[in-house]
Amino acid sequence: MEKEQVSSGNIIDFKVLRRLMQFVRPYKSRFYFLVFLTLAVGVLSPLRPLLIQHTLDNEVASGDYNGMVWMMGILLFLLLAQSVLQYVHTYLSGWMGQQVIRDIRTKLYQHLVHLRLRFFDKTPIGRLVTRTISDVETLADVFSEGLAAMVSDLLQLIFILAFMFYQDWRLALLSLATLPLLLISTYIFKEKIKVAFNDVRNAVANLNTFVQEHITGMNVVQIFASEKREFEKFKAINEEHKQANLRSVLYYSIYFPVAEIIAAAGIGLLVWYGAKGAINFEETGITIGKLIAFIMYIQMFFRPIRMIADRYNTLQMGIVSSSRIINLLDNKEHVQETGTYKPEHLDGRVEFDQVWFAYNDDQYVLKDISFTVKPGETIALVGATGAGKSSIINLLNRFYEINKGSIRIDGKDIRLYDLGSLRRNIGVVLQDVFLFSDTIFNNITLGNTEVTEDMVWHAAELVGARKFIERLPGQFNYNVMERGATLSVGQRQLISFIRAMVYDPKILILDEATSSVDSETEEMIQQAIDKMMKGRTSIVIAHRLSTIQRADKILVLDHGHIIESGRHEELLQHQGAYAQLHKMQYKEIA
């Protein structure tokens, strides 16, 4: 398994920030109100030391009891107002965060479902789960407690500095004497925690990928008795995750005590100098009230710096997660909606005209493919694994785009068709039937409200699945569990037939539809296939040559080329590749 590596950028990536602000636009009035609250909270906090100084130097010093009570009332009101504003600020930032996160996750999933299959061929599902769930959830923390809180802390720092220098520039400079030490330690902490964080995010993505892949392929793990070996691999990745987290814990456990010592040293210097100044009040003008106010200021000043360092991890995670989400949203590997043609009726004529196709660059898997299927005809594709059979049906559905040539239906290039209309007119039955953990009805309709229960029953009748459905508890409401675990292979295949036929497609594609069933089930499924193919243009891929002997034309593919074509009897008489395949299956090789 290839491990994912990510790297973090600067603490503030303005390009990423601009992209995120696009999601804030629908809530701009609330955003502006949040900015106002941030300013208000930043201004109110430094007012308390100022009022306490005034109370001590005036009301308390002069023994004015009533004045002191009045000032205590103002302080209490200020504290309540600040608490209310802080509550509204916290709730509103959290509310906005959840709204934005919902919108981002919706857009991300909408983008994912429109990406080409080429993208999913080379991207592990675990990484996409990390993008859609973990990375988006990290962004929620940034919006609710990271960015807004850091802006509030920065504003408080600015206002506190302004108040300190306004009161006494000498005490202000002394209070800031230990600030360089704090800034140096904060910078070192920031660099160390950034590296540790990158390791954590890499480990999370690798864990998600490993667990998803191995749970999906658990039958392979158990068949080959690899439980112990795979468990050891998991332990190694899990150990990397633990060590990365422990490194971040170590840096936090060192940084915060150091920050406390530096802050305490600053207060010590302030008390020493301020006490001397208060004793010589006539010369220095330093009062007890001013000294206590500056002690409060320095505590308030160092607290936001420590909190900014603490929230740096949250913001750093958010920046990296945002970059990865935006990179995914910027991925252009989606099928272009180039067409608008929505035919009311299709005859079902299919033409491949000198088609070339490669999954990767110029490594062509289809080379100069040309053939025509007339309306109502059945064409079969045979050949060894990797010959290009499945690629042909993938191209007809526009799951991938061709490199050269053209594909036409009823004489019109498929790129001119509306994509939804094109795929509704092509019924596809795959060898590996995928069923969701849901009812049979929802697995057939896939949530399309235009498909009625009568339409589903009609399709079930057509493929001969009605009796099997009626015997199930709840019939169409029967829950098949994940991947159809509660149904047999044949039953899952019949459901896939109903799913394909419910739209009454004019073109039918059968990809190895009987290759993984027993002979008795194959006979039942073959009867269903015969009913489905009647009056429809059909393209059949089959390893079992017995299922395609009645096809109007058989194409034999080898390494992306059509090397033979004709009816079953003609190809046998030709004594070429098809005859050889036929002999191998029926063990007629001398």
N, C-alpha and C positions, 0 to 999 in steps of 0.2 A: 504493500500500500504506500503510495506516494504521500509523504507528509506535507501538510500545507505550511507555508512560511508567510508570515505577515510582518510588516515593520511599521512602526508608528512614525508619525511626522512631528511637526511642531505642536506645541500645546494648543495653539489656535491656528487652524488651517482655514484662512478666509475664503478660499475657493469652496471648500466643503461647507463652510458656514453659510455662504450665499445660496448654495443649493438647498440647504435645509430650510432657509428662510422662505423658500417657495411654498413649503408646506404650512408655514405659519400665516401666509397671506389671508386665507379664509377667516382667520381669527384676529385680524390686525387691530380691531378696536380693543379687544381684551388684552392684546399684547401691549398696546400703548398704555393701557391702564396699569398693567404689570410693571412697566418701566417707571410710571409715576410712583407706584407703591415702593419700588426699589429705591428711588430717590428719597422718598419720605422717611423710610426706615433708616437710610444712611444718615439723614440730617438729625433725626430724633435721638439717636443713641448718644452722640457727644454732648447733647444738651444737659443730660443728668449731672455729670461732674461740674459743669458750669453753675447749675442751680445749687448744688451742694456747697460749692465754694462760696457763693453769694450768701447762703444761709449761715455758714460758719463764721465768715468774716464780718457779717453785719448783724443779723438777728441774734445769733448765739453770743457773739462778742459783746453786744450791747444789752443782752438780757431781755430782748423784746420777745416775750413768750407768744403773744398774738401773731406777730410777724412770722415767728418760726412755724407756728401751726399753719398759717396761710401758705408758707413756702412748702411745707410737707404735703399740703393738699394739692398744690401745683405739681409736685413731684409724683404723687400718686396718680393724678390724672394723666400725666405724661407717660407713666409706666403702663397704665391701662390702654391709652391710645396706641402706644408702641406695640403692645401685645395684640390688640385687635388688628392693626395693620400687618403685623407679622403673620397672624393667622390667615388673613385674607391673601397675603402674598404667597404663603406656602401652599394654600389650597388652590389658588388660581394657577400657580406655576405647575402644580401636579395635574390639574384639570387640563391645562393646555398641552402638557406633555402627553397625556393619554389620548387626547384628540389627534394630535399630530402623529403619534405612534400608530394609531388605528389607520390613519390615512396612508402612512408610509407602508405599513404591512399590506394593506389592500392593493396599493399600486404595485408593490413588489410581487405579490402573488399573481396579479393580473398580467404583469410583464412575464413572469415565469411560464404561464400556461400558453403564451404565444411564441415562446422561443422555439427554434428549430430542434428537431431530434438530434442534430449534429452536436448541439451544445450539451445535451444530456448524455451523449455518448462519451464525452471526455471530461465531464464534471461529476465527481462523486456526490451521491444524494446527501450524504452526511454533511457536506459543506453547504449545500443549499438549505438544509434544515437549520444549520447554524446561522446562515444569513437571515432566514425568515423568522426564526424564533429568538435565538440568543442575541444576535447582533441588534435586532430591533428592540429587544427588551433592555439592552444596555443603553440605547438611545433614550429610552423612557427615563432612566436614572439621570441622564445628562439634563433633560428638560425639567425634571422635577426637583433635582437637588444639586445639579452641577453648575450649569452655566449661570442661571439666575442668581444662585447663592454666591457664586464667585464675583459677579458684577456688584452685588450688594456689599460684599466684603471689601472690594476695591473702593467703592464709594465711601464706605465708612472710614477707610484708611485716609482718604483725601480730606474728608471733613475733620477727622481727629487731628491731622497734621495742621490744618488751618486754625483750629481752635487753640492748639498748643502754642503755635508761634504767635497768635494774637494775644495770648495771655502773658507769655514770658519766653522770649527767644533763647535766653540762657538755659532755662530748665528744659526747653524743647530740644536743644542741641545735646544736652547731657543725657536726656532720655533716649536719644537716638544713638548714643555712643556705641552700644553693643549691636546695633542693627547690622553693620557689615558682617559680623560673625554669624548672625542669623541668616542673612542672605546667602552667605557662602555655604553654610550647612544645608540650607534649603535647595540650593542649586545642585549640590552633590547628591542629595536625596532624590531630587527630580530625575537626574540622569540614571541613577541606580534603579529607581522604581520603574523607569521607562523600559529598561532592558528586561527586568523581571516580568513586567506586564506583557511584553511581546511574547515571552516564553509561555506565560499563562494562556494567552489567546491562541497561540499555536497548539498548545496541548489540548485545549478545549475542542478546537476544530478537529484535531486528529482523533480525539476520543469519540466525538460524534460520528465521524466517518467510520471508524473501526467498529463501533457498536452497531450502527445501522447496517453495515455490510454483513456482519457476522450473524446478526439476528435473522436477517433476510435469508442468508445462506446456511442456516443452522443445520438443515438436513445434510448438506455436503460435509460440514464439520463432523457430524455424528456418524455418517456413513463411513468415513475414512478414519474414524476413531482419533480425531485430531483435537479433542476437547482440551487435553493437557497442554499441547503445544500452543493452541490459540489463547488459552488462559495465561500462559507465560508471556505471550506478546502483549495481551491486555495489561498485565501487571507492569510491564516495562513502560508502556505509555502512561498508565495511571501514576507510576512512580515519577515520571517526568513532570506530570501535572502537579503532584504534591511538592516536589522539590522547587518548582517555579513559585508556587504559592508561599512556601516557607521562606524563600529568599525575599519576597515582598514583605512578609511578616517581620523578618529580621531587620529590614531597613526601617520599617515603621517603629519597631521597638527601640532602635537606636536614635532615630531622629527626634521623636517627641520628648524623651528625657533631656536630650541636648538642648532642644528649643526651650524647655522649661528652665534649665539652668541659666541659659543666656538671658531670658526674660527676668529671672530672679536677680541676676547680676545687675541688670539695668535698673531695677527697682532699688537695689541696694545703693548704687551710686546716687540715685535721685534722693533717697532718704538721707544719705550722709550729707550731700551738698545742701539739700533743702532745709534740713534741720539746723545746720549752721546759719543758713540765710534767715530762717525764721527767728533765731535768737538775736541776730543783728538786723532786725526788721527795718530800723531807721535807715540803715545803709543800703540794704538789698531790696527792700520792698516786697520780700517774700513772706506771705502769711501762711498760717497753718491750713487755712481753707484752700489756698492755692497749691500747697504741697500735697494735700490729700487728693485734690482734683487731678494733679499730675500723676499721682500713683494710679488713680483710676484710669486716666488717659493711657498710660503706658501698658496697663493690663489689657485695655480695650484695643490698643494698637497691635500688640503682639498676637492676640487671639485670632484676628482675621488672617494674619500671615500664616499661622499654623493651620488654620482651617483651609486656606487656599492650597497649601501643600497637601493636606489630607484629601481635598477634592480633586487634586491634580490627577490622581489615579482614575477617578470616575470620568473626568473630562478626557483624559488620554484614551481610555477605553472607548468613549463615545466618538472621538475623532477617528480612531482606527475602524470602528464598526461602521461609522458613517461613510468612510472612504470605500469600504468593501461593499456596502449597500449601493452606493452611487455607481461604483464600477459595474455592479450587476445590472443596475437600471440603464446604464449607458451601453450595455452589450447590444450590439446590432444584429445578433444572430437570430432574428425572428423572420418568419415568413412574411414577405411584403404583400400587403393587400393591394395588388396591382389591378385587379379586375372588378367589374361591377355587373357582369352579365349573369342574370338569374333566369334560366330557361324554365318555362312552364312545363315543358315536356322534353325528354331526351329519347333519341332513338337508341343510343348506346354504341355508336361506332367509335372505336378506339384506334388511334394511329400513333406509332412511334416512328419518327423520321430522323434517321442518322443521329441518334442520341448518344452522347458521351457523358459519363458521370464519374466523379471521383469524390470519395469521402475526405481525402487529404490531398490537397494540392493537385499534382498531376498524376497521382497513382490511380489510374482509371480502373474501375471495377466493371464498367459497361463501356464497350467500344463499338461505335458505329452500329447501334441497334436499330433495326427497321423491321416493322411488321404491322399488319392491319387485322383488326378483329371486327367483323361485320356485326350489325345488330342481331342479337339473339344467338350468336355463335359461342362456342366454348373453345378456348385455347388453353393448352396445358404447357407449363414450363418445367423442364426436367434438367438435371445436371448434378454434378458433384457439389458438395458444400463449398460455398465461396464462388460459385460460378456466376452469381449476379441475379438469381431468381427473385429474392426478396427485395433487392434494390429496385427492380422494375415496378413492383407494386407500391413501394415507398414513393417513387417519383410520380406515379399516377395520382397519388393522393396529395402531392406537393408537400410531403413531409421533408423533402430535400429539394433543392433546386438543381436542374441539370446544368452542365458546363457548356455543352454545345448541342445543336439540333433543336427539335421541337416535339412536343406531345400534344395531340389534338383529340378532342372529343366532339363528335358530330361536325368535324371540319373546323372547329374553332380552338385556338391555342388555349390550353388549360390556364395560362396566366391571365387570360381575359375573363375568366369566370370568377364570380364572387366565391371566396374560399369556403364559406359555410355552405353555400348552395352546391358547390362541387362535391364536397365530402358527404352531404346528405344523399346525393345521387349515387354514391359508391358504397356498397355494403361490404364490410371487411370482416372476415372470420380468421383469427390467428390461431396458430398451433398452441401457444401458451395463453390460455384464457385467464384474464385478470378480472377478478370480482372484488368489489369493495365490501367492507364489513357493513352490510346494510340489507334491506329487503330485496327480494328478487325483482320486484316491480321497479324500485329505484335503480337497481343495477342495469335494468333494461332501458329505462327512460333517461337515466343520468340527470334527473331533475328537470327535464324538459316538460313544461306544463302543457305543451301542445299535444303531447302523446297521451291519448285517453286509454282507459282500461280495455275498452272494446277493441282498440287497435292492437293492444298487446295480446289479447286473447285470440284475435284473428291471426296474428303472426305465429302464436304458439300452435294453433290448429294447422297452419300451413306447414310447419316443420315437424309436425307429429309429436309435439311435446305437451299437449294438453293433459293427457292422462297422468303423466309424471308430475305435472304441476298440481293437479287436483288431489293427488295423494299426499302432498306435503301439508303439515300443520299450518293453517293460515294461508295456504296456497301462495298467491303473489306476495303476501305479507311475511312470508317465511324469511328469517334472517340467516343469510348464508355464512356469516362470520368472515374473518379476514381471508382473502384470496379464495373464498368458496370452500373452506376447509370441511364443512359439513355435507358436501355433495361429492358424488363420484366424478371421475374424469368425464364420463359420457354425459352426465347431467350438466356439468359446467359447460361442455361444448354445445349442448342444446340451448342453453340460456344465451350463449354467444350468438347462436343462429337467430334466436328471437330478436336479440338486440340489433342484429344486422338487418333483419327483414321488416322491422316495425315501421321503417320509413319507406318501404316498398321501393328499393333502389333499382335503377335500370342497369347498373353494372355491379356484378358480384365478384368479389375476390376471396378465394379460399386458399389460405397459406398453410399447408400441411395439416388440414383439418382432421384427418383420421390417423395421423402417424403415431399418436401416443395412446391408442385405445385397443382393447382386445377385439378378437374377430367378431364376437357376438354384438358388441357395442358398435363396431365398425359397420356392420350390416344395417343396424338401426339408423346410424348417422348417415350412411350412404343413401338410404331412402329419403331422409330429410333433405340431403343435398340435391337429390334428383328433383324434388318438389321445388326447392329454392331456385334451381337453375332454369326451370322451365320458363321460356319467354324472356330470358335475361341474357345480356352479354356477360360471359363468365370467363375469368382468368383463374386457372387452378395451378397451384404448386403442390406436387406430391412426390414423395419418395417411392410410395407403393404404386407401381405402374399399372396394377390391376384396376385402380380407381380412375384412370384417365384413358382407357382404351377406346371409349366412345367419343372422345373429344374431336371436334372438327379439324383441329390442327394441333400438332405437338411441336414445340420449339425445344431443341436441345442446345443448352448453353455450356460453354467451356471457357473459363478465364475471361468472361465478359464478352465473348463472341457468340453469335448464333452459328453453330456449325452444321446443324441439320434442321429441316422442318418438313412436316407432312403428317398424314394420318398414321395411325398405329400400324396397319398392315403394310403401308408403303415403306415405313421406316424399317420394319423387320426385313422386308425383301432387300432393302438397300445394304444390309449387313454392315452398318456403320456403328457409330457410338451408341445409338439408342438400342440397337440389337444386342450390343455387348452388355449394356445395363440390364436389359431384359433377361439375358442368359444368366447373368450373375445373380439376379433375384430368384430365378427359378432353378438355379443350380444345374444348368444344362451345359456348362463348360466341360469339355472332355478332359 
